[in-house]
Amino acid sequence: MQIYSNNRTMRTKFSLNLISPAKNMVKIHPDKAFPVDFSVGEGKTSPYLTTEKESFTIWMRSLVFHSKGCTVFDSKGNLIYRVDNYNSKSCSEVYLMDLYGKILFTLRQKKLGLFKSWKGYNSTGTRFQLRKNFKILPKGSSSSYKVVMGSRIVDGDHQSCYKIVKRKSVFTIEDGSGRLLAEVKKKQSNIKSLDLGKDVLTMMVEPQVDHSLIMGIVIAYSLLKCKL
C-alpha cells in the first residue's frame, strides 16, 4: 500500500493476523490458503457440489481470538468454511459460514425433555434435524445418529433421512439406502510418527454430494457430542 504526502512516498505494509500460532505449529493443510472465487461458473453448477471424490481438512479451532469454532480447508489448502462462536457461554445457535463470512447454515439447539437435537436451516430452504437413535444396541456395536431432512417426514420414507454411524474413531454419513456420502476421521500426517492431534480431521466426500450440507451435519454432530 502506498501513501503520498508532501510529494514524498511512504510505503507501509499492513498484515492482519487473526491468530498467533505457535512457532513450531504443524501445517495441517498441504498448500498456502488462497481465497476461492465461487463466482466462477456460477449458474452452471453449485459451487458446493462435488464432481469427484474430494478431501477436506477440518481443524476444530476458530481463527478468531477467544472464540470457539472450527476451520475447514480443501485439498489445495483453500479456506472453505469457518465457524466462530464469539459467545463462549452460550452455544444454542451457531453459524456455518464461507470464508467471506456469508452464513450458509444456521444451527439451533432444540431440547425435548432430557433429549437434545440440533436443527439446521439455510437460505434455500434446506432443513435438517440431527438426533441420536435411541435404540438398545448390543455391547460393542456402533452407535448411530439420525438426520431427518425437511420439517416433516412420512414414516418409512428413507429418502428423507441420512444416518451417521460411528465406529471407534471414524464416523460416516450415509443416505437412507445405505450409500456412503462422507467419512470423517483423524487426519494422519505424511511425516512418520508425527501426530497432528485429535482436533485435526480428514473429511472425504463422495462424488455428486453437497459438501456444504455435509459440513452442516458434521458441525451439528460435533455440537451434539459437545466437541465444538
C-alpha positions, -999 to +999 in steps of 0.1 A: +000+000+000+014+035-009+006+067+009+015+101-007+022+131+015+041+164+006+054+148-026+071+121-006+062+085-008+059+064+023+055+027+018+037+009+046+030-028+049+000-040+067-007-075+078-037-089+097-032-120+118-064-134+133-044-159+153-009-161+167+002-197+160+029-213+180+064-211+165+065-248+157+028-253+148+024-282+124+010-273+090-024-291+088-031-285+051-008-291+021-006-256+005-009-220+013-045-209+016-058-185-011-094-171-014-117-192-036-137-174-063-171-191-061-184-168-088-166-188-115-191-210-133-219-197-112-253-206-126-239-237-143-234-259-112-234-255-074-200-245-060-206-269-032-214-300-053-186-324-056-178-337-091-154-363-079-143-377-045-129-347-025-109-344+006-112-317+033-093-309+064-113-299+095-094-280+122-116-279+153-104-245+162-115-210+154-092-185+136-106-157+159-092-150+193-113-160+223-138-178+201-148-214+198-154-230+164-136-247+135-119-240+102-122-261+070-097-263+041-100-281+008-072-304-005-054-274-020-053-255+013-080-231+004-101-218+033-137-230+026-157-229+057-155-215+092-175-214+124-168-187+150-188-186+183-180-153+200-202-160+230-184-188+248-211-190+275-238-198+250-238-223+222-275-226+214-272-210+179-242-215+157-234-203+121-216-222+094-200-196+071-179-194+040-145-177+041-162-143+034-185-146+064-216-154+044-239-176+065-246-210+048-263-228+076-279-216+109-278-244+135-301-242+165-303-264+195-336-280+204-344-296+238-372-320+244-370-331+280-337-348+286-330-352+249-312-328+227-311-323+190-298-297+165-317-282+136-300-267+105-315-241+081-301-224+050-313-196+027-326-220+001-350-238+025-329-269+032-337-281+066-324-310+087-326-322+123-300-344+139-307-366+169-294-397+184-311-430+177-324-442+210-323-480+204-308-506+227-278-520+208-255-549+216-225-541+236-196-530+214-217-522+184-215-489+165-237-460+176-258-441+151-275-407+147-305-399+126-306-369+102-342-361+092-345-338+061-373-313+059-397-301+085-418-333+084-412-369+074-435-397+065-428-429+084-408-452+062-396-425+038-359-434+039-350-410+011-357-381+036-332-395+061-295-396+065-276-415+091-244-410+110-227-442+120-198-440+145-173-469+146-145-462+171-127-430+160-143-429+125-178-418+116-196-420+083-226-402+068-250-424+047-282-418+029-314-437+036-304-466+012-271-470+030-250-453+003-218-437+017-218-399+014-188-389+035-163-403+060-147-383+088-116-395+108-085-382+125-060-368+099-027-386+096+005-367+088+027-376+058+056-375+083+060-407+101+054-407+139+041-371+137+007-367+155-014-338+143-037-341+173-073-351+179-087-318+167-074-322+131-097-343+110-100-355+074-134-355+057-137-375+024-169-366+004-182-388-023-190-375-059-222-356-065-227-346-029-234-312-015-204-307+008-220-276+025-248-298+037-224-325+048-204-298+067-236-286+083-243-321+095-208-326+108-210-294+128-244-304+142-229-337+152-199-321+169-223-298+188-244-327+199-212-345+211-200-313+228-168-313+207-172-277+194 
